[in-house]
Amino acid sequence: MHPRGVWAVSKLLSWREIPLGGMVPWPGNTRENDMSSWRVLRPVIDQDKCIRCRICWSYCPDAAIEEVDEPYVTSTGRKYPRSYRVNYRYCKGCGICANECPVKAIKMVPEVR
């Protein structure tokens, strides 16, 4: 058995041994994996357009959108106590954040390596 309670990779699991729904049986496992190599497009947040609604943050399936205590003042003078940024280590480039943003403050741009 693997230390986390699942079989080590060296043993193939039978269909009866695979967790229901293909779930991952230990929490926090995505923090162990760098997902950045999957991306073709990456999200870029325009802080001036962002209204801090948290929709991108709540819809991101990989928790790659981070809420940070960094004040921001828009070009029109509006002050926000926090900002949102993308942690590209965990972002797979799915585009859900850009699709769900009600003010289109997130653009998907080509990934440059």
TAHU-V453619 format. One record per helix or strand. SS is the DSSP state (2 for helix, 1 for strand). FROM is the first residue (numbers start at 1). TO is the last residue. If there is no record, write none. Layout:
ss->SS from->FROM to->TO
ss->SS from->FROM to->TO
This chain:
ss->2 from->20 to->22
ss->2 from->29 to->32
ss->2 from->36 to->38
ss->1 from->41 to->45
ss->2 from->55 to->59
ss->1 from->65 to->68
ss->1 from->72 to->73
ss->1 from->79 to->80
ss->1 from->83 to->86
ss->2 from->96 to->100
ss->1 from->106 to->110
